[in-house]
Amino acid sequence: MFPNKIWFRSAMRFGLLFYSIFASIGGTIPVLTLFIFDTTAEEVPKMLILAAVLLLPLYITCIIALFIRAKFFKKEDVTLSDKGTLTQDEMVLLQVKSFVKKALRIALLIYSIIFSIIGTIMFGIFIFWLIPKEDLPMAITPLSVAAIFLYGTCILAMWFRTKLPKQ
């Protein structure tokens, strides 16, 4: 069904995983920011329905992407041949794995930098310009929850980056 090229399979595995992780995070953050705005107890059921309508298709596509990754792009194992040397395909696979690890490390670093900067700017705009001063004590709790989620994902991305080997 798909080409049997090692580089293609590895690129597709990486792309589908990358999409699943970042689409779910990138889709959840805007929906969480919707809850920050003046939600009363009567509006919570409506907001939950809105969140379900917005996030359900996104999460379904992420699950489908992970299913396609697991079903059609299985991981290739590299083992030494009988002679103790690597074949051409095995060498290409090792190079692709090295590239994917480097790309993942860079993507996690860029994610952490960009989202922490954008989050800081966004929270500053909320606190100093969008939310009236008299409503700020009421809005601090939802802002704190959103900040914990946003900066927590940045910290998790950096932690995961330290666990990946550099080469």
C-alpha positions as CSV (number, residue, x, y, z in Angstrom):
1,M,0.0,0.0,0.0
2,F,2.8,2.4,0.9
3,P,6.3,2.5,-0.5
4,N,8.7,0.2,1.2
5,K,11.5,2.8,1.4
6,I,13.0,3.0,4.9
7,W,13.3,6.8,4.9
8,F,9.6,7.2,3.8
9,R,8.4,4.9,6.6
10,S,10.5,6.6,9.2
11,A,9.4,10.0,8.0
12,M,5.7,9.0,8.1
13,R,6.1,7.5,11.6
14,F,7.7,10.7,12.9
15,G,5.1,12.9,11.1
16,L,2.1,11.1,12.4
17,L,3.5,11.1,16.0
18,F,4.4,14.7,15.7
19,Y,0.9,15.6,14.5
20,S,-0.7,13.6,17.2
21,I,1.3,15.2,20.0
22,F,1.3,18.8,18.8
23,A,-2.3,18.9,17.4
24,S,-3.7,17.6,20.7
25,I,-1.7,20.2,22.8
26,G,-2.3,23.0,20.3
27,G,-6.0,22.3,20.2
28,T,-6.4,22.0,23.9
29,I,-4.8,25.3,24.8
30,P,-7.2,27.5,22.9
31,V,-10.2,25.7,24.3
32,L,-8.8,26.1,27.8
33,T,-8.4,29.8,27.2
34,L,-12.2,29.9,26.4
35,F,-12.9,28.8,30.0
36,I,-10.8,31.7,31.3
37,F,-13.3,34.2,30.2
38,D,-16.2,35.2,32.5
39,T,-17.9,31.8,32.9
40,T,-20.6,31.5,35.4
41,A,-22.1,28.3,36.8
42,E,-25.0,28.5,34.3
43,E,-22.5,28.7,31.4
44,V,-20.4,25.7,32.3
45,P,-22.6,23.1,30.6
46,K,-22.6,25.1,27.4
47,M,-18.9,25.6,27.6
48,L,-18.4,21.8,28.1
49,I,-20.5,21.1,25.1
50,L,-18.5,23.7,23.1
51,A,-15.3,22.1,24.2
52,A,-16.5,18.6,23.2
53,V,-17.6,19.9,19.8
54,L,-14.2,21.5,19.3
55,L,-11.9,18.9,20.8
56,L,-13.7,15.6,19.9
57,P,-12.9,15.8,16.1
58,L,-9.3,16.8,16.9
59,Y,-8.7,14.0,19.3
60,I,-10.3,11.5,16.9
61,T,-8.0,12.5,14.2
62,C,-5.0,12.2,16.6
63,I,-6.2,8.7,17.5
64,I,-6.6,7.8,13.8
65,A,-3.1,9.1,13.1
66,L,-1.7,6.9,15.8
67,F,-3.7,3.9,14.6
68,I,-2.4,4.4,11.0
69,R,1.2,4.8,12.4
70,A,0.8,1.5,14.4
71,K,-0.9,-0.4,11.6
72,F,0.8,0.6,8.4
73,F,4.2,2.1,9.5
74,K,5.6,-0.5,11.9
75,K,9.0,0.1,13.3
76,E,11.9,-1.5,11.5
77,D,14.5,-3.2,13.6
78,V,18.2,-2.9,12.8
79,T,20.2,-5.9,13.6
80,L,23.7,-6.9,12.5
81,S,23.9,-9.4,9.8
82,D,25.8,-12.7,10.1
83,K,29.1,-11.1,9.1
84,G,28.9,-8.4,11.8
85,T,28.5,-5.5,9.3
86,L,25.5,-3.5,8.3
87,T,23.8,-3.7,5.0
88,Q,23.0,-0.6,2.9
89,D,19.3,-0.6,4.1
90,E,20.4,-0.9,7.7
91,M,22.8,2.0,7.4
92,V,20.1,4.1,5.8
93,L,17.7,3.2,8.7
94,L,20.3,4.2,11.3
95,Q,20.9,7.5,9.5
96,V,17.1,8.1,9.4
97,K,16.8,7.3,13.1
98,S,19.6,9.7,13.9
99,F,17.9,12.4,11.8
100,V,14.5,11.8,13.5
101,K,16.0,12.0,17.0
102,K,17.8,15.3,16.1
103,A,14.6,16.6,14.5
104,L,12.5,15.6,17.6
105,R,15.0,17.3,19.9
106,I,14.9,20.5,17.9
107,A,11.1,20.4,17.6
108,L,10.8,20.0,21.4
109,L,13.2,22.9,22.0
110,I,11.4,25.1,19.6
111,Y,8.0,24.1,21.1
112,S,9.2,25.0,24.6
113,I,10.7,28.3,23.5
114,I,7.8,29.5,21.4
115,F,5.0,28.4,23.7
116,S,6.6,29.8,26.8
117,I,7.1,33.2,25.0
118,I,3.7,33.2,23.5
119,G,2.1,32.1,26.8
120,T,3.9,34.8,28.7
121,I,2.8,37.4,26.2
122,M,-0.8,36.1,26.3
123,F,-1.0,36.1,30.1
124,G,0.4,39.6,30.2
125,I,-2.2,40.8,27.7
126,F,-5.0,39.1,29.7
127,I,-3.8,40.6,33.0
128,F,-2.9,44.1,31.9
129,W,-5.3,44.8,29.1
130,L,-8.2,42.4,28.6
131,I,-9.4,41.6,32.1
132,P,-10.8,44.6,34.0
133,K,-9.0,45.3,37.2
134,E,-12.1,44.7,39.3
135,D,-12.6,41.2,37.7
136,L,-8.9,40.2,38.1
137,P,-9.3,38.4,41.5
138,M,-12.0,36.2,40.0
139,A,-10.0,35.5,36.8
140,I,-6.8,34.6,38.5
141,T,-7.8,31.0,39.2
142,P,-8.6,30.1,35.6
143,L,-5.5,32.0,34.4
144,S,-3.4,30.0,36.9
145,V,-4.8,26.7,35.6
146,A,-4.1,27.6,32.0
147,A,-0.6,28.8,33.0
148,I,0.1,25.5,34.8
149,F,-1.0,23.5,31.8
150,L,0.9,25.7,29.3
151,Y,4.2,25.9,31.2
152,G,3.8,22.3,32.3
153,T,3.8,21.1,28.7
154,C,6.9,23.2,28.1
155,I,8.6,21.6,31.1
156,L,7.5,18.1,30.0
157,A,8.9,18.8,26.5
158,M,12.2,19.9,27.9
159,W,12.3,16.9,30.3
160,F,11.5,14.5,27.4
161,R,14.2,16.2,25.3
162,T,16.8,15.4,28.0
163,K,15.8,11.7,27.9
164,L,16.5,11.5,24.1
165,P,20.0,10.5,23.2
166,K,21.9,13.3,21.3
167,Q,22.9,11.0,18.5
